[in-house]
């Protein structure tokens, strides 16, 4: 029997022979070579991507490099190679079987097996790399899933625009590989033998051995080396392995294991786990961070809802803008003023240079702004304050406000309400899910003008206005070309087009500024008196600042610093200013003795702002922000960032340790108070 005939023997004919589980003698060697080749290929590609993303091996600007020696780096690459080989093995065996079925020649069959073996890892790495390019390493799927109400449709609506180009590129790559295989097969026809494939028993047995060896290796390094574990979390397969092992290690069923942070410090005690309520003074650190909460530090208090009588009742307009950056106000582009209306309001009143959101997501930020509370004040809000003092309360929003900050913010006392759900056919977004639906500022304006035209009442007016236009993708057909007539299309948004994106964003901001001016003028015309005006935003927006696009994934200035402008109210502002301070500032201004026409002012510069990512009950990160300083603790990495240094809590000493404990205990006090507060807070 010649070589070509031997290598084309069907696998079924091998059953029952002494080497039946291996197919033809050359098959195991061929398969092992393919597995090694494919594993080396994807490992090299991953190493290059990780180096570019995180400086994993050499370090660099903002790189927290876990590998300090070449031995550590080499060990990591060997573990990565083992994991990749484990994933490649079964798929490449399937590829060889398909090649046999298609009667592909040797080289073409090799290409098919290698391509199929590499495909899942390559796709995962490519999508991960694309998301990193757009959102940075801070993007957290789990966090986004929880904050969209655990609705996959909402997640898809948010992520679909970012995945369009990567998916298209992936389809082109797949088509290119298939075309190459066909071409190689045709060129080989008649000159090389057909591909050989291993028997299924051999493939299954070898794959199981690899799985067991990989599981043992990842378990060992995950438990004994924090640097190795952090390195594995930078890879798709490593993340998958650690999540599986973390689930297996959840022996007490409390939802947390020992392989991932936040780590379960008592894996056999279901009452002790990350985010558990820390019972003060019981000698147990229930949440596993900062030690047991001392009894004398267990009480968290907030001022009760305002009940002072108001001596004045001017018309008040509150503009809460979506994703509006603080550094846009007062800016110029090519000699053109971007926000002339807000700039004029600043001249007549006050522009707060240090104003911040407590959270980077709209629902939480709106909740804190309107309730004046981190945890909820007996179910009341700023809307109730105005209603209690005889105001006609109106609410106009360019988005879907169905969540409306939880059940603590009721619509029952609003006299006139509008949000984007009432004009679905005028939306500029492709999706109608709660987190995506938006209508242009012009639609919101028209609703305001219609209301003012029909208004018959004489009660003083409070109007809440939300404009959505500065949210991703920062442009739609309803915007006017104030800054540019050539905005960047959504499909072309990328880090390499940051300057074009900035120009596009400024154009949206200029449109919003102009809309604010028109609404103020319309109210002035209708009422015959100049209204008091407050302008702020729910949060900021990263436009590829330090590699990020979007908001809600990191506690930094672009994502949490907000504009804050007041005109026509004698408010006194403590800075840094947090959104929860607005409600009391308005009450003090309208109930105090300061003349109504007095300018707003800065009262103190000794304040600090508590910030968190995700929900207050299970945050990804918490932080204190004061003038010139910020300290943050990340539950997901167990790292404290203090004065630009990133350390594990156990490494802290002296004042940094005290600051860390103060931060954690403040959060623990909030959690205890929240557990006894009225239900419905979106911070839960």
C-alpha positions in Angstrom: 0.0 0.0 0.0 1.5 3.3 -1.0 1.6 6.5 1.2 -1.3 8.2 -0.4 -3.5 5.1 0.0 -2.5 4.7 3.6 -3.3 8.3 4.5 -6.7 8.2 2.9 -8.0 5.2 4.9 -11.4 6.2 6.5 -11.4 6.4 10.3 -14.1 3.8 10.6 -11.8 1.1 9.2 -9.3 1.7 12.0 -11.8 0.6 14.7 -10.9 -2.7 16.3 -7.2 -2.5 15.4 -4.5 -2.3 18.0 -4.0 1.3 17.2 -7.7 2.0 16.5 -8.0 5.0 18.7 -5.2 6.8 16.9 -6.3 6.3 13.2 -3.5 5.9 10.7 0.0 6.0 12.4 0.7 9.5 11.1 -2.6 11.0 12.3 -1.6 11.6 16.0 1.7 13.2 15.0 -0.1 15.4 12.5 -2.7 16.5 15.0 -0.1 17.2 17.7 1.9 19.3 15.3 -1.2 21.3 14.4 -2.2 21.8 18.0 1.3 23.0 18.9 1.5 25.2 15.8 -1.9 26.8 16.4 -1.3 27.2 20.2 2.0 28.9 19.5 0.4 31.2 16.9 -2.4 32.5 19.2 0.0 32.7 22.2 2.3 34.9 20.3 -0.6 37.1 19.0 -2.0 37.4 22.5 1.4 38.3 24.0 1.7 41.1 21.4 -1.8 42.4 22.1 -1.3 42.3 25.9 1.9 44.2 25.6 0.3 46.9 23.5 -2.8 47.0 25.8 -1.3 46.8 29.3 2.5 46.9 29.0 2.4 43.4 30.6 6.0 42.5 30.0 7.9 45.8 29.8 5.7 48.3 31.7 5.1 51.8 30.5 2.9 54.9 31.2 0.0 54.0 33.5 0.9 50.3 33.2 0.6 48.3 36.4 2.9 45.5 35.2 2.7 42.3 37.2 5.8 40.6 35.8 9.0 42.1 37.3 11.3 39.4 36.1 11.8 37.5 32.8 11.2 34.2 34.7 7.7 35.4 35.8 6.9 36.4 32.2 8.2 33.1 30.8 6.1 31.1 33.3 3.0 33.1 32.4 3.6 32.5 28.7 4.0 28.7 29.3 0.7 28.7 31.3 -1.0 30.7 28.5 0.4 28.2 25.9 -1.0 25.3 27.8 -4.5 26.9 28.1 -4.4 27.7 24.4 -3.4 24.2 23.5 -6.3 22.8 25.6 -8.8 25.0 23.7 -7.2 24.3 20.3 -7.0 20.5 20.6 -10.6 19.5 20.2 -11.4 22.1 17.6 -8.4 21.2 15.4 -9.4 17.5 15.6 -12.8 18.5 14.4 -11.1 20.6 11.6 -9.1 17.5 10.5 -12.3 15.4 10.5 -14.0 18.0 8.3 -11.0 18.2 6.0 -11.1 14.4 5.7 -14.8 14.6 4.8 -14.1 17.3 2.2 -11.2 15.2 0.9 -8.8 18.2 1.3 -5.2 17.8 0.5 -2.5 17.9 3.2 -1.6 21.6 3.4 -5.2 22.8 2.9 -6.4 20.4 5.6 -3.7 21.8 7.9 -4.9 25.3 7.3 -8.5 24.4 8.0 -7.6 22.6 11.2 -5.3 25.5 12.4 -7.9 28.1 11.5 -10.8 26.3 13.3 -8.6 25.7 16.3 -7.5 29.3 16.5 -10.9 30.9 15.6 -12.6 31.1 19.0 -9.6 32.5 20.8 -8.8 34.9 17.9 -12.4 36.1 17.8 -12.5 36.6 21.6 -9.2 38.4 21.6 -10.1 40.6 18.6 -13.5 41.7 20.2 -11.7 42.3 23.5 -9.1 44.4 21.8 -11.7 46.4 19.9 -13.7 47.0 23.1 -10.4 48.0 24.8 -9.7 50.5 22.0 -13.1 52.1 22.5 -13.8 51.7 26.2 -10.5 50.9 27.9 -9.8 48.2 30.4 -12.2 49.6 32.9 -15.2 48.3 30.8 -17.0 45.8 33.0 -19.6 43.5 31.3 -21.0 42.4 34.7 -21.3 46.0 35.9 -23.1 47.1 32.6 -25.4 44.1 32.8 -26.5 44.9 36.4 -27.0 48.6 35.6 -29.2 47.8 32.6 -31.5 45.9 34.8 -30.1 42.5 33.8 -31.7 42.9 30.4 -29.7 41.4 27.5 -31.7 43.5 25.0 -30.5 46.6 26.8 -26.9 45.3 26.7 -27.2 44.6 23.0 -28.7 48.0 22.3 -25.8 49.7 24.1 -23.0 47.5 22.6 -24.3 46.8 19.1 -22.9 50.1 17.5 -19.5 49.3 18.9 -19.5 45.7 17.6 -20.7 46.4 14.0 -17.2 47.1 12.5 -15.4 44.4 14.4 -18.0 41.8 13.4 -17.8 43.0 9.8 -14.0 42.7 9.9 -14.3 39.2 11.4 -16.6 38.1 8.6 -14.1 39.4 6.0 -11.3 37.5 7.8 -13.3 34.3 7.8 -14.1 34.6 4.1 -10.4 35.3 3.4 -9.2 32.2 5.2 -11.8 30.0 3.5 -10.8 31.4 0.1 -7.1 30.7 0.9 -7.9 27.1 1.9 -9.8 26.5 -1.4 -6.9 28.0 -3.4 -4.3 25.9 -1.7 -6.4 22.8 -2.1 -6.7 23.4 -5.9 -3.0 24.1 -6.2 -2.2 20.8 -4.3 -4.5 18.6 -6.3 -2.8 15.5 -7.6 0.6 16.3 -6.0 0.1 15.8 -2.2 -1.9 13.2 -0.2 -5.1 13.9 1.5 -5.2 14.9 5.1 -5.1 12.4 7.9 -7.2 12.7 11.1 -6.9 11.2 14.6 -9.4 8.7 15.9 -12.1 10.2 18.1 -11.0 8.1 21.1 -7.5 9.4 20.9 -8.7 13.0 20.5 -11.1 12.8 23.4 -8.5 11.1 25.7 -5.8 13.6 24.9 -8.1 16.6 25.2 -9.3 15.4 28.7 -5.7 15.0 29.8 -5.0 18.6 28.6 -8.1 19.9 30.4 -7.2 18.2 33.7 -3.6 19.4 33.5 -4.7 23.0 32.6 -7.2 23.0 35.4 -4.6 21.9 37.9 -2.1 24.5 36.6 -4.5 27.4 36.7 -5.8 26.4 40.1 -2.2 26.3 41.5 -1.1 29.7 40.0 -4.5 31.3 40.8 -4.3 30.4 44.4 -0.5 31.0 45.0 0.4 33.9 42.8 -1.6 37.1 42.7 0.5 38.5 39.9 -0.1 35.4 37.8 -3.8 35.5 38.5 -3.9 39.2 37.4 -2.0 38.3 34.2 -4.5 35.5 33.4 -7.4 37.9 33.8 -5.9 40.0 30.9 -6.6 37.0 28.5 -9.9 35.6 27.3 -9.2 32.0 28.2 -7.6 32.9 31.5 -10.7 34.9 32.4 -12.9 32.0 31.5 -10.9 29.5 33.4 -10.8 31.6 36.6 -14.5 32.3 36.4 -15.2 28.6 36.2 -12.9 27.8 39.1 -14.3 30.7 41.1 -17.8 29.2 40.6 -16.6 25.7 41.7 -14.9 27.2 44.8 -18.2 28.8 45.9 -18.7 26.0 48.4 -21.1 27.9 50.7 -23.4 29.0 47.8 -23.1 32.8 48.6 -22.2 33.7 45.0 -18.5 34.3 45.6 -15.4 32.1 45.3 -11.7 32.4 46.1 -10.2 32.9 42.7 -11.6 36.4 41.7 -12.0 39.7 43.5 -14.0 40.5 45.4 -12.8 37.3 47.1 -14.8 35.3 49.6 -12.7 35.3 52.8 -14.8 32.6 54.4 -15.6 30.1 51.7 -17.5 27.8 54.2 -19.6 30.5 55.8 -22.5 31.9 53.7 -22.9 34.9 56.0 -19.4 36.2 55.3 -18.9 37.3 51.7 -18.1 40.4 49.6 -20.8 43.1 50.0 -22.4 41.5 53.0 -23.7 43.9 55.6 -20.9 44.4 58.1 -22.5 44.1 61.6 -20.8 46.6 63.9 -18.8 45.3 66.8 -19.4 41.6 66.4 -15.7 40.9 65.8 -16.4 39.6 62.3 -15.5 41.3 59.0 -18.6 40.2 57.1 -17.7 42.0 53.8 -14.0 41.0 54.0 -12.6 44.5 53.6 -11.3 47.0 56.2 -11.9 44.8 59.3 -15.0 44.8 61.5 -16.9 48.1 61.6 -16.5 49.7 65.0 -19.7 50.3 66.9 -18.7 54.0 67.5 -18.4 54.5 63.7 -21.6 52.7 62.6 -24.1 55.5 62.3 -24.6 57.2 58.9 -26.8 60.3 59.1 -28.2 62.6 56.5 -30.2 65.8 57.0 -33.9 65.4 57.0 -35.9 66.6 54.0 -36.1 70.4 53.9 -39.2 71.8 55.7 -38.3 75.5 55.9 -40.9 78.0 54.6 -39.8 79.8 51.5 -39.9 83.6 51.6 -39.6 83.8 47.8 -41.0 81.8 44.9 -39.3 82.8 41.7 -39.7 80.7 38.5 -36.9 78.1 38.5 -35.5 76.1 35.6 -33.4 73.1 36.3 -31.4 71.8 33.3 -29.9 68.3 33.8 -27.9 67.6 30.7 -26.8 64.1 29.5 -23.1 63.2 29.4 -22.1 66.9 29.3 -18.4 67.6 30.1 -17.4 70.3 32.4 -14.5 71.5 30.3 -16.8 72.4 27.4 -18.3 75.3 29.2 -16.5 78.5 28.4 -14.6 76.8 25.5 -13.8 78.0 22.0 -13.3 76.0 18.8 -11.6 77.8 15.8 -12.5 81.1 17.4 -16.2 80.2 17.9 -17.7 80.3 21.3 -19.2 76.8 22.1 -21.5 77.7 25.0 -22.4 81.4 24.8 -25.6 81.0 26.8 -24.0 79.2 29.7 -21.1 81.6 29.6 -23.5 84.5 29.9 -25.3 82.8 32.8 -21.9 82.3 34.5 -21.2 86.0 34.2 -24.5 87.0 35.8 -24.3 84.2 38.4 -21.8 81.5 39.3 -19.9 78.8 37.6 -18.7 76.1 40.0 -15.3 74.9 38.8 -15.3 71.8 41.1 -18.6 70.0 40.7 -18.9 66.2 40.5 -21.3 63.4 40.0 -21.4 60.6 42.6 -22.0 57.9 40.0 -21.3 57.7 36.3 -24.8 56.4 35.2 -27.8 58.5 34.6 -30.4 56.8 36.8 -28.2 57.0 39.9 -27.0 60.5 39.2 -30.6 61.8 38.6 -31.6 60.1 41.9 -28.9 61.8 43.9 -29.5 65.2 42.3 -33.2 65.2 42.9 -33.3 63.5 46.4 -30.3 65.3 47.8 -29.3 62.0 49.3 -27.0 59.0 48.8 -29.5 56.5 50.2 -33.0 58.1 50.0 -34.7 60.7 52.2 -38.0 59.2 53.2 -39.2 58.9 49.7 -39.2 62.7 48.8 -37.4 64.7 46.3 -36.7 68.2 45.0 -39.9 67.9 43.0 -41.8 67.5 46.3 -40.2 70.6 47.7 -41.4 72.8 44.9 -44.9 71.2 45.0 -45.1 71.7 48.8 -44.4 75.4 48.3 -47.2 75.9 45.8 -45.3 75.5 42.5 -46.6 74.1 39.3 -44.1 71.3 38.7 -43.3 70.3 35.1 -40.9 67.7 33.8 -39.5 67.4 30.2 -37.0 64.7 29.2 -35.4 63.7 25.9 -34.9 60.1 27.1 -37.0 57.3 28.6 -37.3 58.2 32.3 -39.5 55.2 33.1 -37.1 54.1 35.8 -37.1 57.7 37.1 -34.6 57.0 39.8 -36.5 54.2 41.5 -39.8 54.3 43.4 -38.5 57.0 45.7 -39.1 59.5 42.9 -42.8 59.5 42.1 -44.5 61.2 39.1 -47.8 61.5 40.9 -47.1 65.1 42.0 -45.9 66.4 38.6 -48.4 68.6 36.9 -47.1 68.2 33.4 -44.8 65.3 32.3 -43.1 64.4 29.0 -40.4 62.0 28.1 -39.1 60.3 24.9 -41.7 57.5 25.0 -44.4 59.9 24.0 -42.7 60.7 20.7 -41.2 57.3 19.6 -41.6 58.2 15.9 -39.3 61.3 16.4 -36.5 59.4 18.0 -33.0 59.6 16.6 -31.9 56.3 18.1 -32.2 52.9 16.4 -33.5 51.2 19.6 -36.4 51.9 21.9 -35.0 50.2 25.0 -35.0 52.3 28.1 -31.2 53.0 28.0 -31.1 53.9 24.3 -34.3 55.8 23.4 -33.7 59.5 22.8 -35.4 62.3 21.0 -33.6 65.5 19.8 -33.5 68.7 21.8 -35.8 70.3 19.2 -38.6 67.8 20.1 -38.2 68.6 23.8 -38.3 72.3 23.0 -41.5 71.9 21.0 -43.2 70.2 23.9 -42.1 73.0 26.2 -43.4 75.6 23.8 -46.7 73.8 23.5 -47.1 73.6 27.3 -46.3 77.3 27.8 -48.7 78.3 25.0 -51.5 76.3 26.7 -50.6 77.2 30.3 -53.4 79.0 32.2 -52.3 78.7 35.8 -50.7 81.5 37.9 -48.8 79.4 40.3 -45.0 79.9 40.3 -43.3 77.5 37.8 -40.6 74.9 38.4 -39.4 73.2 35.2 -37.0 70.2 34.9 -35.5 69.9 31.5 -33.2 67.0 30.2 -31.5 67.2 26.9 -30.0 64.0 25.6 -28.0 65.1 22.5 -24.5 65.0 24.0 -24.8 61.2 24.5 -23.1 58.7 22.2 -23.0 58.9 19.1 -22.9 62.7 19.6 -24.7 63.5 16.4 -28.0 63.1 14.7 -29.8 64.7 11.7 -31.7 67.1 14.0 -28.6 69.0 15.1 -27.6 72.3 13.5 -24.0 72.9 12.1 -23.0 75.4 14.8 -19.4 74.3 15.2 -19.1 72.0 12.2 -21.1 70.9 9.2 -19.0 67.8 8.9 -19.7 65.7 12.0 -18.0 62.3 12.5 -20.4 59.5 11.5 -21.0 56.8 14.2 -19.4 54.1 12.0 -16.1 56.0 11.9 -15.8 56.7 15.7 -12.4 55.4 16.7 -9.3 56.5 18.8 -7.6 57.6 15.6 -10.4 60.1 14.9 -10.4 61.7 18.4 -10.0 65.3 17.1 -12.9 64.8 14.7 -14.9 63.2 17.5 -14.2 66.2 19.8 -15.4 68.6 17.1 -18.6 66.5 16.7 -19.2 66.5 20.4 -18.7 70.2 20.7 -21.3 70.7 18.0 -23.8 68.7 20.0 -22.9 70.7 23.1 -23.4 74.0 21.2 -26.8 72.8 20.0 -27.8 72.0 23.6 -26.5 75.4 24.8 -28.6 77.2 22.2 -31.6 75.1 23.2 -31.2 76.2 26.8 -31.2 79.8 25.7 -34.4 79.4 23.7 -36.2 77.7 26.6 -35.1 80.5 29.0 -36.3 83.1 26.5 -39.7 81.3 26.0 -40.3 81.1 29.8 -39.3 84.7 30.3 -41.7 85.8 27.5 -44.6 83.7 28.9 -44.1 84.7 32.6 -42.9 88.3 32.1 -40.1 87.7 34.6 -36.5 86.4 34.3 -36.4 82.8 35.7 -33.7 81.5 38.0 -31.6 79.0 36.1 -29.5 76.0 37.3 -27.5 74.0 34.8 -25.6 70.8 35.6 -25.2 67.3 34.0 -25.7 63.8 35.2 -22.1 62.9 34.6 -19.2 63.6 32.2 -18.0 61.7 29.2 -14.7 60.3 28.2 -13.9 60.9 24.5 -10.9 58.5 24.4 -9.3 60.3 27.3 -6.7 57.8 28.5 -8.2 55.3 26.2 -11.8 55.5 27.4 -15.0 56.2 25.4 -18.2 56.6 27.4 -19.0 56.9 31.0 -19.7 54.9 34.2 -16.6 52.7 34.2 -14.0 54.7 36.0 -13.9 57.4 38.6 -11.9 60.0 36.7 -12.4 63.7 35.9 -13.7 63.3 32.3 -16.4 60.9 33.4 -17.4 62.4 36.8 -16.7 66.2 36.7 -19.8 68.1 35.7 -20.7 71.7 34.8 -22.5 73.6 37.5 -24.0 77.0 36.7 -26.4 79.0 38.8 -28.1 82.3 37.9 -30.8 84.2 39.8 -30.6 82.3 43.1 -28.4 83.3 46.0 -27.1 79.8 46.6 -24.0 79.1 48.7 -22.0 76.2 47.4 -19.4 74.1 49.2 -16.7 72.8 46.9 -15.9 70.3 45.8 -19.6 70.1 45.1 -21.5 66.8 44.9 -25.0 66.5 43.3 -26.6 65.7 46.6 -25.9 69.2 47.7 -28.3 70.8 45.2 -31.5 70.2 47.1 -30.4 71.9 50.3 -28.6 74.7 48.4 -31.9 75.6 46.7 -33.9 75.4 50.0 -31.3 77.6 51.8 -31.5 80.2 49.0 -35.3 80.4 49.0 -35.8 80.2 52.8 -32.9 82.3 54.0 -32.5 86.1 54.5 -30.1 86.7 51.6 -31.7 89.0 49.0 -33.0 87.1 46.0 -31.0 89.2 43.6 -27.7 88.5 45.4 -25.1 86.6 43.5 -24.5 82.9 44.3 -21.2 82.3 46.1 -18.7 79.7 47.3 -19.3 79.0 51.0 -16.5 76.6 51.8 -13.6 74.8 50.1 -13.3 72.0 52.6 -15.9 69.6 51.3 -15.5 66.1 49.8 -17.6 64.0 47.5 -18.3 60.3 47.8 -18.3 58.4 44.5 -19.0 54.9 43.4 -19.3 52.7 40.3 -22.3 50.5 39.8 -24.7 50.1 42.7 -24.1 51.3 46.2 -24.9 47.8 47.5 -22.3 46.1 45.3 -20.0 48.7 43.8 -17.1 48.0 41.6 -15.2 50.9 43.0 -15.7 53.6 45.7 -13.8 56.8 46.3 -13.5 60.1 48.2 -12.7 63.2 46.2 -11.5 66.4 47.9 -9.7 69.5 46.7 -6.5 68.2 45.1 -6.8 64.7 46.4 -8.6 61.5 45.5 -8.5 58.0 47.0 -10.3 55.1 45.5 -10.7 51.4 46.3 -11.5 48.9 43.6 -13.3 45.8 44.9 -12.6 44.0 41.6 -8.8 44.2 41.9 -8.4 44.7 45.6 -6.2 47.8 44.9 -6.2 51.2 46.6 -5.2 54.3 44.4 -3.8 57.1 46.6 -1.6 59.9 45.3 -1.2 58.1 41.9 0.1 55.0 43.7 -1.7 51.6 43.4 -1.3 49.4 46.4 -3.0 46.4 48.1 -4.8 47.4 51.3 -2.4 45.3 53.4 0.5 47.4 52.1 -0.9 50.7 53.4 0.5 52.4 56.5 0.0 55.7 58.3 -2.3 58.3 56.8 -3.0 56.4 53.6 -4.3 53.5 55.7 -6.5 55.8 57.8 -7.9 57.4 54.6 -8.7 53.9 53.2 -10.4 52.8 56.4 -12.4 56.0 56.5 -13.6 55.4 52.9 -14.6 51.8 53.5 -16.3 52.5 56.8 -18.3 55.4 55.2 -19.5 53.0 52.6 -20.3 50.4 55.2 -22.3 52.9 57.2 -24.2 53.9 54.0 -25.0 50.2 53.4 -26.4 49.8 56.9 -28.5 53.0 56.6 -29.6 51.9 53.2 -30.8 48.6 54.5 -33.3 50.4 56.8 -34.2 53.2 54.3 -37.3 53.2 52.1 -37.0 50.6 49.2 -36.6 51.7 45.6 -33.3 53.5 45.5 -31.5 52.8 42.2 -28.3 52.9 44.3 -29.2 49.5 45.7 
